[in-house]
Amino acid sequence: MFAAIMADKSAQIRLQTVLSALGTTANAFGLQHGLNIQTLYNIAKGRRKPGFDILQAICKAEPRISAEYLLRGEGSPLRHPEIINPTFTADQLRSLQADIDALIAQRLAALLA
């Protein structure tokens, strides 16, 4: 049954839709999550049919992706589209930490002056 589901071009379209919803490409997604870039690219271009292992790896790499949508085309491509990408959140936290450190240093200097 699974092979029959994956035998048509809809798997390709669903992967493209998921990547688009995430605002990324197959190459960028593969690089960001340590997945085989060529495999993702070939699936997205319809040159290769995705196997269960790669679909599972895609869903595991990005928790916002709906496995229901990717496997069967049911529901929304993203489970929780309002959640910010964890990579961007980490960058934002680093920036915020740097701003806080600078503010503390300024206040401490003012108190000691």
N, C-alpha and C positions, 0 to 999 in steps of 0.2 A: 504494500500500500504506500509506504513512504517513497519508494522509487517512482511510483506513478505520480505522486504529488510533485516531485521534483523534476519530472521529465519534461515539463513545458517551460516556456520562456517566462512564466509568471514569477519564478524564483529570481530570475535576473531583474525583473522590474521591481520586485519587492526589496531586493538588496539596494538597488538604486534609490528607491523611495526612502529607505531607512537612512542611507548615507546623506541624502538631500535634507531630510528632517534634522539630522545632526549638524548640517552645515559643513560637511567634509567630503572628501573623495576617497576612493578605494585606497589609493597610495598613502594619503595622509592618515587614514584610519589604521592601515597596516603598520605604518611607522610608529604611530602613537601607542599602539597596543601590542607591538611585537608579533604581529601576524604576517604571514607570507604575503608580500605586496603583490607579486605576480598572480598568485592564486585569487586574491580578492579582485584584482583588475580583470582577470579572465572571466570570473563569475559575473561581474558587473557588466561586462561587454558581451555576455552570452556565449563565450567561447568554451566555457567549462560549466558543467552542472555541479552544484555544491553538494558535498556529502554531509552526513550528519555531524562528523567531527568538526568541520570548519564552521558550520552553522552554530554549533554549541560553543565554539571558541569565540565567535562574534558576539553572541549573547552574554557570555561570561565576561568578555572584555569591556563591554559597555552595558551596565545594568539598566539603563533607560530603554534599551531596545526590547520590544515586545516579541517574545519567542512565538507567541500565537500568530502574530502578523508575519514574521519572517518565515515560519514553517507552513502556515495555512492561509495566510492572507486575511485573517479575521481580526477585526478591531483596528486600533490605531498603530502606526509604526513605532511610536514611542509610548512606553507605559506611563511615564511621568515627565512630559515635556517641559514642565515648569522647573524641574530640578536643573541647577547649573552644572555644567560639566565639571567633574572633580578636578581636572587638570587646571582649569581656569580658577577654581576656588583656591587651590594651593598657591597659585601665582598671586591672587588677590590677597591672601593671608600674609604672604611674604612681604608684599608691598605695604600692607597695613602695619605689620610688625616694624618695618623700617621707619615708617612715619611716627609710630609710637615711641620708638627708641630715640629718634631725633627730638621729639617734643619733651621727653623726659630729660634729655641732656640739656636742652635749653632752659627748662624750669630749674633744674639743679644748679646750673651756672648762675641763674638769676638769684637764687636763694643764697649761694655762697659769695656773691659779690657784695 
